[in-house]
Amino acid sequence: MLDKKSKIYIAGHRGMVGSAVKRKLEQEGYENLLYRTSSELDLCNQQAVKQFFEEEHPDVVVDAAARVGGILANDEYPWQFLYENLEIQNNIIAASHQQDISKLIFLGSSCIYPKHTAQPMSEDALLTGELEPTNQWYAIAKIAGVKMVEALRRQYNRNYVSLMPTNLYGPHDNFDLETSHVLPAMIRKFHEAKEEGNRPVPLWGTGTPMREFLHVDDVADAVFFTLKNQMEHDLYNVGTGRDITIKDLALLIQDIIGHEGNINWDTSKPDGTPRKLMDVSRMNEAGWTYNIELEDGIRSTYEWYLEYEDEIKEVEIEP
C-alpha cells in the first residue's frame, strides 16, 4: 500500500495533470517524488526509459505524460498525436511491468469513447462504435494504453488502473489559441477582447454541443484516491456527471471575465461530438466524487491566468 516513504514517479510532471498530481501528493506529505523534464528523459526513447526505471526503480508510477491539444492541433498533426502518444505510454507501461512496479495509473481521456454512443458514456461503451474523426489519432493511442493496462491485469495480475478524465481545465492549462482546448481558449479570447475595448469574440461552431468539465485538482484527487485504494476494475471514468452547452459555457466565462462585447459564432467550423457526458457511477461507487464546481473553478483558473499571462506569452514566442 501507498505510504509517505513510497517513491512515486510522475511522468509529465510539468503538464497540467502531472503538476496537479505533484501538488496533491506534496500537500498530503509525500516527499519521495520522482520526475524528469523532457530534456532529461525522452519518454519516446525506449532504451532511455528502460534505463531510468532500472536505475530508479519507483514503487508507484503515475503516467500523465502525453502530447495533447484541441480539435485544430489533432487535425493538423495526426501522426504526432498517434505515434508520440503510443511511444510514451508503451515505454512507461512496459518498463513498469518489466521492473515489477507494484502500482501504475494510466491517464487518458473521454475521447476514447465512440462519437455516437449512449449518454452518459459508461466504461462498457469502449470500442462499440466509430470515434470522433477530429481527435481519433489521440483516442486510438489512449485506447491502446487502456488495453495494455487491462492485459497486464488479466495476464499478470498487475495492480494497474486506467483513469479516463472528462474535459480538464485549471492551472498550467494550455492557453495557446492554436493548440488549446475550448475552455482555456475562451478564457484567453474573452480576456484579450476585453482588454482591446470589448471587441467581438469569434468562436467555432454553433454553441449547441454539450460538454462536461472537471477541474484538474479534482482529477489529481482521483489519482490520489486510486493510489490509496485497491480498485476492483481496470478502467474508471473521472468526471462530474454534469454537462453544459458550449454557448452557456461561453456566456459564463464572458460574465466572469467581464467582457461586454458580442460573441460571433462561426458555424462553418466543426462542432465536434454532439455530447460528451461521462457515466461516473463506477468511480462514485468506489468512494470518490468531485469537489470543485464549474463557476468556482473557472474563476480560480482566470486568476491563475492573469498571474502568469506574461510568462504564458513569453513561452509562445520562443523560437
VMD Tcl script that draws the C-alpha trace (Angstrom):
set ca {
  {0.00 0.00 0.00}
  {0.99 3.61 -0.56}
  {2.83 5.28 2.33}
  {4.67 8.56 2.84}
  {8.01 6.92 2.00}
  {6.86 5.41 -1.31}
  {8.93 6.52 -4.31}
  {6.36 7.85 -6.77}
  {7.33 8.59 -10.38}
  {5.16 11.22 -12.05}
  {5.57 11.17 -15.83}
  {4.59 14.52 -17.30}
  {5.02 16.42 -14.02}
  {5.16 19.83 -15.74}
  {1.90 19.37 -17.63}
  {-1.48 20.39 -16.31}
  {-2.41 16.97 -14.89}
  {1.06 15.93 -13.78}
  {1.70 19.19 -11.94}
  {-1.67 18.88 -10.20}
  {-0.81 15.33 -9.10}
  {2.56 16.58 -7.84}
  {0.87 19.40 -5.86}
  {-1.65 16.99 -4.36}
  {0.97 14.48 -3.23}
  {3.14 17.23 -1.75}
  {0.12 18.63 0.12}
  {-0.54 15.15 1.53}
  {3.03 14.90 2.81}
  {4.60 12.68 0.16}
  {8.18 13.86 -0.36}
  {9.81 10.96 -2.20}
  {8.57 12.11 -5.61}
  {10.46 11.30 -8.77}
  {10.26 13.22 -12.04}
  {12.32 14.27 -15.03}
  {11.94 17.01 -17.62}
  {11.71 16.07 -21.30}
  {15.29 17.28 -21.80}
  {16.46 14.97 -19.01}
  {14.44 11.94 -20.15}
  {12.97 11.44 -23.61}
  {9.91 9.29 -22.98}
  {9.80 8.37 -26.68}
  {13.22 6.70 -26.28}
  {12.61 3.12 -25.21}
  {16.16 2.43 -24.08}
  {16.37 5.66 -22.07}
  {13.09 4.91 -20.29}
  {14.16 1.33 -19.59}
  {17.48 2.52 -18.12}
  {15.72 5.15 -15.99}
  {13.40 2.55 -14.47}
  {16.28 0.14 -13.84}
  {18.27 2.83 -12.02}
  {15.46 4.48 -10.04}
  {13.00 1.62 -9.60}
  {10.00 3.60 -8.34}
  {7.38 1.94 -6.16}
  {4.48 3.60 -7.97}
  {4.05 5.19 -11.40}
  {1.56 7.87 -12.48}
  {1.58 8.24 -16.27}
  {0.29 11.74 -17.00}
  {2.64 12.29 -19.94}
  {1.10 12.86 -23.36}
  {1.03 15.07 -26.41}
  {-2.28 16.89 -26.08}
  {-4.28 19.55 -27.92}
  {-7.65 20.61 -29.22}
  {-9.53 19.93 -32.45}
  {-7.22 22.07 -34.61}
  {-3.99 20.54 -33.30}
  {-5.33 16.97 -33.60}
  {-6.46 17.63 -37.16}
  {-3.18 19.19 -38.28}
  {-0.76 16.77 -36.57}
  {-2.36 13.30 -36.74}
  {0.95 11.44 -36.97}
  {2.44 13.13 -33.92}
  {-0.70 12.60 -31.83}
  {-0.81 8.91 -32.70}
  {2.87 7.95 -32.79}
  {4.25 10.02 -29.92}
  {1.49 9.04 -27.51}
  {1.92 5.37 -28.38}
  {5.67 5.63 -27.84}
  {5.36 7.42 -24.48}
  {2.81 5.08 -22.92}
  {4.27 1.89 -24.38}
  {7.68 2.70 -22.91}
  {6.35 3.66 -19.47}
  {3.90 0.78 -19.10}
  {6.33 -1.83 -20.42}
  {9.15 -0.59 -18.17}
  {6.81 -0.64 -15.17}
  {5.89 -4.24 -15.88}
  {9.48 -5.31 -16.54}
  {10.68 -3.73 -13.29}
  {7.83 -5.27 -11.30}
  {6.40 -1.88 -10.29}
  {3.63 -2.52 -7.78}
  {1.11 0.08 -8.95}
  {0.59 2.17 -12.08}
  {-2.08 4.70 -13.01}
  {-2.54 5.43 -16.70}
  {-4.36 8.66 -17.53}
  {-6.32 9.06 -20.73}
  {-9.34 10.99 -21.93}
  {-13.07 10.68 -22.55}
  {-12.35 10.87 -26.29}
  {-11.67 7.11 -26.22}
  {-15.42 6.54 -26.43}
  {-17.43 6.44 -29.69}
  {-18.75 9.68 -31.16}
  {-22.33 8.43 -31.20}
  {-22.86 6.40 -28.06}
  {-25.45 6.35 -25.30}
  {-25.16 9.24 -22.86}
  {-23.80 9.30 -20.25}
  {-20.87 7.24 -21.55}
  {-20.05 4.20 -19.46}
  {-16.79 2.29 -19.45}
  {-18.59 -0.51 -21.32}
  {-19.02 1.79 -24.34}
  {-15.35 1.39 -25.27}
  {-14.87 0.04 -28.83}
  {-18.60 -0.13 -29.56}
  {-18.60 2.45 -32.39}
  {-16.66 4.91 -34.52}
  {-14.55 7.60 -32.91}
  {-14.88 11.35 -33.38}
  {-12.73 11.99 -36.51}
  {-11.23 15.25 -35.23}
  {-9.39 13.55 -32.34}
  {-9.26 9.91 -33.39}
  {-5.45 9.84 -33.51}
  {-5.07 10.70 -29.84}
  {-8.01 8.48 -28.94}
  {-6.58 5.40 -30.67}
  {-3.30 5.81 -28.80}
  {-5.09 6.11 -25.47}
  {-7.30 3.10 -26.22}
  {-4.13 1.08 -26.79}
  {-2.88 2.20 -23.38}
  {-6.13 1.19 -21.71}
  {-5.89 -2.25 -23.31}
  {-2.25 -2.63 -22.23}
  {-3.29 -1.99 -18.63}
  {-6.18 -4.44 -18.97}
  {-3.90 -7.08 -20.49}
  {-1.33 -6.78 -17.70}
  {-4.01 -7.06 -15.02}
  {-5.53 -10.07 -16.74}
  {-2.34 -11.96 -17.58}
  {-0.01 -10.94 -14.73}
  {-2.44 -9.74 -12.04}
  {-0.84 -6.28 -12.09}
  {-2.36 -3.63 -9.85}
  {-2.59 -1.18 -12.74}
  {-5.56 1.14 -13.36}
  {-6.66 3.44 -16.20}
  {-8.43 6.69 -15.30}
  {-10.29 8.47 -18.08}
  {-10.99 12.10 -17.11}
  {-13.55 14.24 -18.85}
  {-12.50 17.65 -20.28}
  {-10.00 19.16 -17.85}
  {-9.07 22.74 -17.06}
  {-7.15 24.64 -14.40}
  {-3.65 25.90 -13.55}
  {-0.94 25.11 -16.12}
  {-3.51 24.59 -18.86}
  {-2.56 25.33 -22.46}
  {-3.79 28.80 -23.42}
  {-2.21 28.87 -26.90}
  {-5.08 29.65 -29.28}
  {-3.61 27.38 -31.96}
  {-3.48 24.23 -29.84}
  {-5.66 24.74 -26.73}
  {-8.95 23.16 -25.72}
  {-12.20 25.09 -25.66}
  {-12.34 26.36 -22.06}
  {-8.83 27.86 -21.79}
  {-9.16 29.23 -25.32}
  {-12.34 31.03 -24.29}
  {-10.69 32.47 -21.18}
  {-7.92 33.96 -23.27}
  {-10.18 35.15 -26.08}
  {-12.61 36.93 -23.78}
  {-9.79 38.42 -21.70}
  {-7.91 39.80 -24.71}
  {-11.13 41.08 -26.28}
  {-11.97 42.87 -23.02}
  {-8.50 44.42 -22.92}
  {-8.96 45.63 -26.51}
  {-12.13 47.61 -25.88}
  {-14.63 44.75 -25.64}
  {-14.28 43.81 -29.30}
  {-16.40 40.86 -30.57}
  {-15.16 37.35 -29.77}
  {-15.18 34.77 -32.60}
  {-15.98 31.21 -31.53}
  {-16.19 27.99 -33.55}
  {-19.38 26.10 -34.32}
  {-22.97 26.57 -33.27}
  {-22.57 26.53 -29.49}
  {-25.06 23.65 -29.19}
  {-22.73 20.73 -28.28}
  {-22.69 19.78 -24.62}
  {-19.51 19.22 -22.66}
  {-18.55 18.18 -19.16}
  {-15.64 19.91 -17.40}
  {-13.54 18.84 -14.41}
  {-11.02 20.96 -12.54}
  {-7.55 19.43 -12.72}
  {-7.22 19.47 -8.92}
  {-10.18 17.10 -8.81}
  {-8.54 14.61 -11.16}
  {-5.40 14.82 -9.00}
  {-7.59 13.96 -6.03}
  {-8.98 10.99 -8.00}
  {-5.44 9.82 -8.73}
  {-4.56 10.05 -5.04}
  {-7.72 8.12 -4.14}
  {-6.81 5.40 -6.66}
  {-3.26 5.17 -5.34}
  {-4.51 4.64 -1.80}
  {-7.19 2.07 -2.59}
  {-7.45 -1.36 -4.13}
  {-9.56 -0.79 -7.22}
  {-11.86 -3.55 -8.45}
  {-11.81 -2.58 -12.13}
  {-9.09 -1.70 -14.62}
  {-10.94 1.31 -16.13}
  {-12.72 4.22 -14.44}
  {-14.33 7.37 -15.79}
  {-13.48 10.51 -13.80}
  {-15.80 13.48 -14.06}
  {-18.67 15.41 -12.55}
  {-21.55 13.67 -14.29}
  {-22.89 17.13 -15.27}
  {-22.56 18.98 -18.58}
  {-23.19 22.39 -20.13}
  {-23.68 23.68 -23.69}
  {-20.72 25.42 -25.29}
  {-22.90 28.52 -25.64}
  {-23.71 28.59 -21.92}
  {-20.06 27.97 -21.12}
  {-19.12 30.96 -23.27}
  {-21.68 33.16 -21.51}
  {-20.41 32.02 -18.09}
  {-16.79 32.77 -18.96}
  {-17.77 36.08 -20.56}
  {-19.55 37.09 -17.35}
  {-16.67 36.01 -15.08}
  {-14.14 37.94 -17.15}
  {-16.38 40.97 -17.59}
  {-16.31 41.12 -21.39}
  {-19.18 43.31 -22.68}
  {-18.91 42.76 -26.44}
  {-20.63 40.37 -28.84}
  {-19.97 36.70 -29.49}
  {-19.72 35.76 -33.19}
  {-20.34 32.06 -33.83}
  {-18.63 30.72 -36.97}
  {-20.99 27.93 -38.00}
  {-18.72 26.91 -40.88}
  {-16.34 25.40 -38.30}
  {-16.89 21.91 -36.82}
  {-18.74 21.35 -33.56}
  {-17.12 18.02 -32.76}
  {-19.03 15.36 -30.85}
  {-22.63 16.48 -30.09}
  {-22.44 15.46 -26.44}
  {-19.79 14.00 -24.14}
  {-21.07 13.23 -20.67}
  {-19.34 10.65 -18.51}
  {-21.09 7.97 -16.51}
  {-19.11 8.31 -13.28}
  {-21.12 5.82 -11.24}
  {-18.27 3.27 -11.14}
  {-15.89 5.81 -9.57}
  {-18.62 7.11 -7.26}
  {-19.36 3.59 -6.07}
  {-15.66 3.12 -5.32}
  {-15.94 6.11 -2.99}
  {-14.75 9.15 -4.97}
  {-16.68 12.26 -6.14}
  {-15.62 15.68 -7.45}
  {-15.41 18.79 -5.25}
  {-14.91 21.92 -7.39}
  {-17.95 23.47 -9.07}
  {-17.51 24.85 -12.60}
  {-18.00 28.55 -11.83}
  {-15.59 28.44 -8.91}
  {-13.06 26.54 -10.98}
  {-13.23 28.99 -13.88}
  {-12.79 31.96 -11.54}
  {-9.68 30.47 -9.94}
  {-8.30 29.46 -13.34}
  {-8.78 33.00 -14.67}
  {-6.98 34.36 -11.61}
  {-4.11 31.97 -12.34}
  {-4.05 33.06 -16.00}
  {-3.84 36.73 -15.01}
  {-0.93 35.99 -12.67}
  {1.04 34.09 -15.31}
  {-0.15 35.80 -18.51}
  {3.22 37.34 -19.35}
  {5.05 34.04 -18.81}
  {2.50 32.19 -20.95}
  {3.03 34.59 -23.85}
  {6.81 34.53 -23.48}
  {6.83 30.75 -23.90}
  {4.72 31.04 -27.07}
  {7.15 33.42 -28.81}
  {10.27 31.43 -28.02}
  {11.92 30.14 -31.23}
}
mol new
graphics top color blue
foreach p $ca { graphics top sphere $p radius 0.5 }
foreach p [lrange $ca 0 end-1] q [lrange $ca 1 end] { graphics top cylinder $p $q radius 0.2 }
display resetview
